[in-house]
Amino acid sequence: MRILKITLLTVALLVAGLVVLLFYFRPAPWSGQQRRESIRALRAAKTPEELRKAVTIWGAVITPTNGGWMAIRYRDTHSYRNQSMAIVRDSDDCWFESDRHFCGVLQGTPEKIRRERRHRSENPDLFTNETDSVYFKPGTPSEPYYRLFTAPNLDAARAQLLVLGFREFKP
């Protein structure tokens, strides 16, 4: 009977240890793995199409009017702890990262802005407000995203990344 109790206690401790390992310690390698994979994918991308594939549906490629580009690859998980990893590479090979949880806000934003601008230019009588965007009004929490996606040059886009909590790093 004593051996059975010791065996059951050992199994219970092993199961508890496995649960702690999976839900407490496992998330730490997740962000490192996502960071490495994002750096690899963004480094390998050489063409605009490859950049769009590298950022996948959750990220975005930003093309300021001065001809440069900025690719944001974003990953998150909604498991036990919400974890996020955003890696940015620009055409001057500057790199930025953030662990802020953007939760899909980067997805489709450039297309929304282009679609709205096209709609405004085709239907000027429908838009009499001063706001440049229906989706990203000044003074709202979404304004920094609008400023990022409509930045006139890379320097302005980089400054907006810093406002959004990104940090520059060397891969």
C-alpha positions in Angstrom: 0.0 0.0 0.0 2.8 2.4 0.8 4.5 1.7 -2.6 1.2 2.5 -4.3 0.9 5.8 -2.4 4.5 6.8 -3.3 3.9 5.8 -7.0 0.7 7.9 -7.1 2.4 10.8 -5.5 5.3 10.6 -7.9 3.0 10.4 -10.9 1.0 13.4 -9.6 4.2 15.4 -9.1 5.3 14.5 -12.6 2.0 15.5 -14.1 2.0 18.8 -12.1 5.6 19.4 -13.3 4.6 18.8 -16.9 1.7 21.3 -16.6 4.0 23.9 -15.1 6.6 23.3 -17.8 4.0 23.6 -20.6 2.1 26.6 -19.3 4.7 28.5 -17.3 8.2 27.9 -18.8 7.2 27.0 -22.4 6.0 30.5 -23.4 9.5 31.9 -22.9 11.0 29.9 -25.8 7.9 30.9 -28.0 9.0 34.5 -28.4 12.6 33.6 -29.1 11.5 31.1 -31.7 9.1 33.6 -33.3 11.9 36.3 -33.3 14.4 34.0 -35.0 11.9 32.9 -37.6 10.8 36.4 -38.3 14.4 37.7 -38.8 15.1 34.7 -41.1 12.0 35.3 -43.2 12.5 39.1 -43.5 16.2 38.7 -44.3 15.4 36.1 -47.0 12.8 38.3 -48.7 14.3 40.1 -51.7 11.3 41.2 -53.8 8.0 43.1 -52.9 6.1 39.8 -53.3 8.5 37.9 -51.1 8.1 40.7 -48.4 4.3 40.3 -48.5 4.7 36.6 -48.1 7.2 37.0 -45.3 4.9 39.3 -43.2 1.9 36.9 -43.8 -1.6 38.0 -43.2 -1.0 39.4 -39.7 1.8 41.8 -40.7 2.1 44.6 -43.3 4.4 46.2 -45.8 4.5 49.9 -45.6 5.7 51.9 -48.6 6.3 55.6 -47.8 6.2 58.0 -50.7 10.0 58.4 -50.8 10.4 54.9 -52.4 11.6 53.0 -49.3 9.7 50.2 -47.6 9.1 48.8 -44.1 8.0 45.2 -43.5 6.3 44.2 -40.2 6.0 40.5 -39.4 3.7 39.9 -36.5 2.9 36.8 -34.5 0.8 36.3 -31.4 -0.7 33.5 -29.4 -3.7 33.6 -27.1 -2.7 30.5 -25.1 -2.2 30.5 -21.4 -0.5 33.9 -21.6 -1.0 36.3 -24.5 2.3 36.6 -26.2 3.2 38.7 -29.2 6.3 39.3 -31.3 6.6 42.0 -34.0 9.8 42.3 -36.0 10.3 45.2 -38.5 12.9 45.5 -41.2 13.1 48.5 -43.5 14.8 49.2 -46.8 17.8 50.7 -45.1 18.2 47.4 -43.1 17.1 49.0 -39.8 15.4 46.5 -37.5 12.8 47.1 -34.7 11.0 44.7 -32.4 8.0 44.8 -30.0 6.3 42.4 -27.8 3.2 44.5 -27.7 -0.1 42.7 -28.4 -1.4 44.3 -31.7 -4.0 41.5 -32.1 -4.7 42.0 -35.8 -4.7 45.8 -36.0 -1.8 45.6 -38.6 -3.8 43.3 -40.8 -5.2 45.0 -43.8 -4.6 48.5 -42.6 -2.8 49.8 -45.8 -5.6 48.4 -47.9 -8.2 50.1 -45.8 -6.4 53.4 -46.1 -6.0 53.1 -49.9 -9.6 52.0 -50.3 -10.8 54.9 -48.3 -8.7 57.5 -50.1 -9.8 56.1 -53.5 -13.5 56.3 -52.3 -13.0 59.9 -51.1 -11.4 61.0 -54.4 -14.2 59.3 -56.4 -17.0 60.7 -54.1 -15.8 64.1 -52.7 -19.4 65.2 -52.0 -19.8 62.4 -49.5 -16.9 63.4 -47.3 -17.1 66.9 -45.9 -15.2 66.3 -42.6 -11.6 67.4 -42.1 -10.5 64.0 -40.9 -8.3 62.3 -43.4 -9.6 58.9 -42.3 -12.9 57.4 -41.3 -11.1 54.5 -39.7 -8.2 56.3 -38.0 -9.5 59.6 -36.6 -7.0 61.9 -34.8 -7.0 61.8 -31.1 -8.2 58.1 -31.0 -6.1 55.1 -30.0 -5.8 54.1 -33.6 -4.2 57.4 -34.7 -0.6 56.2 -34.3 -1.3 53.3 -36.7 -2.7 55.7 -39.2 0.4 57.9 -38.9 2.6 54.8 -39.3 0.8 53.6 -42.5 0.7 57.1 -44.0 4.2 58.2 -43.1 5.7 60.3 -45.9 9.2 58.8 -45.5 11.1 56.1 -43.5 12.3 58.5 -40.8 8.7 59.5 -40.0 7.7 55.8 -40.1 10.5 54.9 -37.7 9.5 57.7 -35.3 6.0 56.3 -35.3 7.3 52.8 -34.5 8.9 54.3 -31.4 5.6 55.9 -30.4 4.0 52.5 -30.7 6.6 51.0 -28.4 9.0 49.4 -30.8 12.7 49.2 -30.0 15.6 49.3 -32.5 17.9 46.3 -32.4 20.7 44.6 -34.4 19.9 41.1 -35.5 
